[in-house]
Amino acid sequence: MSKRTLYFWFIFVASIIISAAIISVLVKALKLILAVILVLALAPVIFFILKKLLLPDKKDESEKLKTRR
């Protein structure tokens, strides 16, 4: 093999390895971003559900508004 062909194959293999590394990092970053977006979207919903379940509105007669007569 000539020197030129050897350089071609070396650069070709190096570019494939570097591309695979970049793609894997981007996929990990996208997974992280998607997880953060889902957590931020679901947090208020879960908060209000837990608030309704764990802290029910207990109103006695003293907390009710008086009506005008």
N, C-alpha and C positions, 0 to 999 in steps of 0.2 A: 504494500500500500504506500501511496505517496504521502508526503507530509501534509499536503493540502486536504486529502481525504480524511486523514486522521484528525486534523483540526475540525473538519466539518462534523464528524461523528462526536467528538468531544463536546463541541458547542451545542449540538443537537440534544445530547443526553443531559447536559447541564441545564439547558432551557426547559426540558421536560420536568426535571426535578424541581427547579425553582418555581415553575408554573404550578405544580402539584402542591408545593408548600404554600404558595400564596392563596390558592383556591381553598385549601383546608383552613387557613387562618380566617379567610373571609366567611366561610361557612360557620365556623365557630362564633365569629362576631355577629353574624345574622341570627344565630340561635340565641345568643345572649340578648340581643336587641329585642327579638320577638318575645322572649320570656319577660323582659322588663315591661314591655308594652302590655302584655297580658296581665301581669301583676298589677300594674297601675290601673288598668281598665276594670279588673274584678275586685279590687280592694274596696271601693265605695259600696258596691253591691253587697259584698259579704259583711261589711260593717253594718249596714242598715238591717240586714237579715239577723245578725247576731244581736243588734240592739233591740229589735222587736222581740226576739226569743228570750233574751236574758233579762231585759229590763222592761217588763210590760208596764203600761200606763196604769198606775194605781192611784186613782183619784178618789178621795173621800169627800165628804160634804164641805169641809173647810176650804178645799182647793177649788171648788166650783165657783164660777162667777155668779154673783147675785143678780137676779132679774129685777128690772125696774117695775114698780107698780104705781 
